[in-house]
Amino acid sequence: MASIYKRGKTWTANILVTVDGQRKRKTKSGFLTKSEANKWAVSIEEQKNTGKLPYSQKLFKDEYWSWYTIFKDPHIEENTKSWYLATYRLICDNWSDMKMSDASVKELQLLVNQYAENHVKSSVTHIKNMIGAFCRYAVDEGMLAKDISRNIVVASKKQGSDRDSKFLEHDQFLKLIELAQEQNDVTSKMILTACYSGCHYSEIAALNANDFDFKNNTITVNKSWSLQEKAVKKPKTNTSNRIIDMPTSFMNIAEG
């Protein structure tokens, strides 16, 4: 039951809550009226009754790691795991003592701003999304009162590569093919494969001799190479399995 009393010119309310298995008093002062103090106490009672009282002394980094290892790690690809782990390192480095009860929109915005000093916007967005996914889980489990990532502003002072600079002009593309055809090393043949097939690097790296049909001038794509796991894996979707027609000129080089 809540206790509401006047202290000086303002009102104070305190209510008995359970914090990490221990019963403690949760107090808030500075209400101008008794009605405001009572309203706050009622809201805390409602959160107690629904099991969503945002009052945990557990460390943010520990709860994040527990969530990741149980709900994410067993079900995601290695390249996706790297973002969750990078987020965990950021939290450990900057929020090593941050309790769930102390995490706020302001504190998270400061953390994101700091990360954005030396990272491009796309990377900042990834980090924000990782933390956001955990925060939504924490809200559902009663560890946070609200999703503190919802109103975070993502920006960066570090400019990423110009999108246009990532693509070759037509004449540059033809020159690349010409230069690759003059070489006999594996890298040049992989470049030619990419140019003529449109396959990703991971798909090309997984090709073997059995995937080349020199009679029908095709290659079969049905696996990919995982750089993180150093292993050949099945594609994520069935649509990734395909047979691609290739030019005779390319197949002659590949066979040679």
C-alpha positions in Angstrom: 0.0 0.0 0.0 1.3 3.5 -0.9 2.2 6.1 1.7 1.6 9.7 0.7 2.6 12.6 2.8 3.5 16.3 2.6 7.1 17.4 3.0 7.4 21.2 3.1 5.5 22.6 0.1 5.4 19.4 -1.9 4.1 15.9 -1.6 5.9 12.6 -1.5 4.8 9.1 -2.3 6.5 5.8 -1.5 5.4 2.3 -2.2 6.7 -1.1 -1.3 8.2 -3.0 -4.3 10.2 -6.1 -4.9 13.6 -5.4 -6.5 15.6 -8.4 -7.7 13.9 -10.6 -5.1 14.1 -8.1 -2.2 11.4 -5.9 -0.8 12.3 -2.2 -0.9 10.6 1.2 -0.9 10.3 3.1 -4.1 9.9 6.8 -3.4 9.3 9.9 -5.5 9.1 13.5 -4.2 8.3 16.9 -5.6 4.6 16.5 -6.4 2.7 19.9 -6.2 -0.6 18.2 -5.1 -1.6 15.1 -3.2 -3.6 14.0 -6.3 -0.4 13.9 -8.4 1.4 11.9 -5.8 -1.5 9.4 -5.6 -1.7 9.1 -9.4 2.0 8.2 -9.5 1.5 5.6 -6.7 -1.5 4.1 -8.6 0.6 3.7 -11.7 3.4 1.9 -9.8 0.8 -0.4 -8.3 -0.6 -1.2 -11.8 3.0 -2.0 -13.0 3.5 -4.3 -9.9 0.3 -6.1 -10.7 1.2 -6.7 -14.3 4.7 -7.7 -13.6 6.1 -4.8 -15.6 7.7 -2.7 -12.9 10.7 -1.0 -14.5 12.9 -1.3 -11.5 15.8 -3.7 -11.8 19.3 -3.4 -10.3 20.7 -6.0 -12.8 23.4 -4.7 -15.2 22.3 -3.8 -18.7 25.3 -5.6 -20.2 24.5 -8.9 -18.4 20.8 -8.9 -19.4 21.8 -8.1 -23.0 24.2 -11.0 -23.1 21.7 -13.4 -21.6 19.1 -12.3 -24.2 21.6 -12.7 -27.0 22.9 -16.1 -26.1 19.3 -17.5 -25.6 17.3 -15.9 -28.3 19.7 -14.9 -31.0 23.0 -16.8 -31.1 21.4 -20.2 -31.9 19.3 -18.9 -34.7 21.3 -16.4 -36.8 24.1 -16.4 -39.3 27.6 -15.6 -38.4 27.7 -12.3 -40.2 24.7 -11.2 -38.2 26.2 -12.4 -35.0 29.1 -10.0 -35.5 26.8 -7.0 -35.1 25.3 -8.3 -31.9 28.8 -9.0 -30.5 30.0 -5.5 -31.6 27.0 -4.0 -29.8 27.9 -6.1 -26.7 31.5 -4.8 -26.7 30.2 -1.2 -27.0 27.9 -1.7 -24.0 30.7 -3.3 -22.0 33.2 -0.6 -22.8 30.8 2.3 -22.0 28.0 0.9 -19.8 29.9 -1.6 -17.7 28.1 -0.4 -14.5 24.8 0.7 -16.1 21.9 -0.8 -14.3 18.6 -1.6 -16.2 16.9 0.9 -13.8 19.3 3.7 -14.9 19.2 3.2 -18.6 17.3 6.0 -20.3 16.7 7.7 -23.7 19.3 10.4 -22.8 22.0 7.9 -21.8 21.4 5.8 -24.9 21.5 8.8 -27.2 24.8 9.8 -25.7 26.2 6.3 -26.3 25.0 6.4 -30.0 26.4 9.8 -30.5 29.8 8.7 -29.2 29.8 5.6 -31.5 28.8 7.9 -34.4 32.0 10.0 -34.0 34.1 7.3 -35.8 31.6 5.2 -37.7 29.4 5.7 -40.8 25.7 6.1 -40.5 24.9 2.5 -41.6 27.0 1.1 -38.8 25.4 3.4 -36.3 22.0 2.2 -37.4 23.0 -1.4 -37.0 24.1 -0.8 -33.4 20.9 1.2 -32.6 18.8 -1.6 -34.0 20.6 -4.3 -32.0 20.0 -2.4 -28.7 16.4 -1.6 -29.8 15.6 -5.3 -30.3 16.9 -6.0 -26.7 15.0 -3.0 -25.3 11.7 -4.3 -26.7 12.4 -7.6 -25.1 13.2 -5.9 -21.8 10.0 -4.0 -21.9 8.0 -7.2 -22.4 9.8 -8.8 -19.5 9.2 -5.8 -17.2 12.9 -4.8 -17.0 12.3 -1.4 -18.7 9.3 0.9 -18.5 9.6 1.8 -22.2 11.6 1.2 -25.3 14.4 3.7 -24.8 15.6 3.2 -28.4 12.4 4.4 -30.0 13.3 8.1 -30.3 17.0 7.8 -30.8 18.4 10.0 -33.6 20.9 8.2 -35.8 23.5 10.4 -37.5 27.2 10.3 -38.2 30.0 12.8 -38.9 32.0 10.2 -40.8 31.0 10.0 -44.4 30.5 6.6 -46.1 31.6 5.8 -49.6 29.7 7.7 -52.4 27.2 5.2 -53.8 28.2 6.1 -57.4 31.8 5.2 -56.6 30.8 1.7 -55.8 29.8 0.9 -59.4 31.9 0.8 -62.6 31.0 2.7 -65.8 30.4 0.5 -68.8 33.8 1.2 -70.3 35.5 0.5 -66.9 33.5 -2.8 -66.7 34.8 -3.9 -70.1 38.3 -3.0 -69.2 38.1 -5.1 -66.0 37.0 -8.1 -68.1 39.8 -7.5 -70.6 42.5 -7.3 -67.9 41.1 -10.4 -66.0 41.1 -12.4 -69.3 44.8 -11.7 -69.7 45.6 -13.3 -66.3 45.6 -17.0 -65.4 45.4 -16.8 -61.6 42.4 -17.9 -59.5 41.4 -14.3 -58.4 41.1 -13.2 -62.1 38.9 -16.2 -62.9 36.7 -15.4 -59.9 36.4 -11.8 -61.1 35.3 -13.1 -64.6 32.8 -15.4 -63.0 31.3 -12.5 -61.1 31.2 -10.3 -64.2 29.4 -12.9 -66.3 27.2 -14.6 -63.7 26.3 -11.8 -61.3 27.0 -14.2 -58.4 28.1 -13.0 -54.9 31.6 -13.6 -53.8 30.4 -16.2 -51.2 28.7 -18.2 -54.0 31.8 -18.0 -56.3 34.2 -19.0 -53.5 32.1 -22.2 -52.9 32.1 -23.4 -56.6 34.0 -26.6 -57.4 34.8 -28.6 -60.6 31.5 -30.5 -60.4 29.5 -27.2 -60.6 30.9 -26.5 -64.2 29.0 -28.1 -67.1 31.3 -27.4 -70.1 29.1 -29.3 -72.5 26.1 -27.0 -71.8 28.1 -23.9 -70.8 26.4 -23.5 -67.4 27.4 -23.3 -63.8 25.3 -24.6 -60.9 25.0 -22.5 -57.8 23.8 -24.4 -54.7 26.0 -23.4 -51.8 28.0 -20.5 -50.4 31.2 -19.9 -48.5 31.0 -18.5 -45.0 34.0 -16.3 -44.3 33.3 -16.2 -40.6 32.9 -20.0 -40.1 35.4 -20.9 -42.8 33.0 -23.5 -44.2 30.7 -24.2 -47.2 27.1 -23.8 -46.3 23.7 -24.3 -47.9 22.1 -21.1 -49.2 19.6 -19.2 -47.1 16.7 -19.7 -49.5 15.8 -22.2 -52.2 15.7 -19.4 -54.8 19.5 -19.1 -54.4 19.8 -22.6 -56.0 20.1 -21.9 -59.7 21.8 -22.9 -63.0 23.3 -20.0 -64.9 24.1 -19.9 -68.6 27.7 -18.7 -69.3 29.4 -17.4 -72.4 31.5 -20.0 -74.3 34.5 -17.6 -74.1 34.3 -17.7 -70.3 33.9 -21.5 -70.1 37.0 -22.0 -72.3 39.0 -19.9 -69.9 37.6 -21.7 -66.9 38.4 -25.1 -68.4 41.9 -24.1 -69.3 
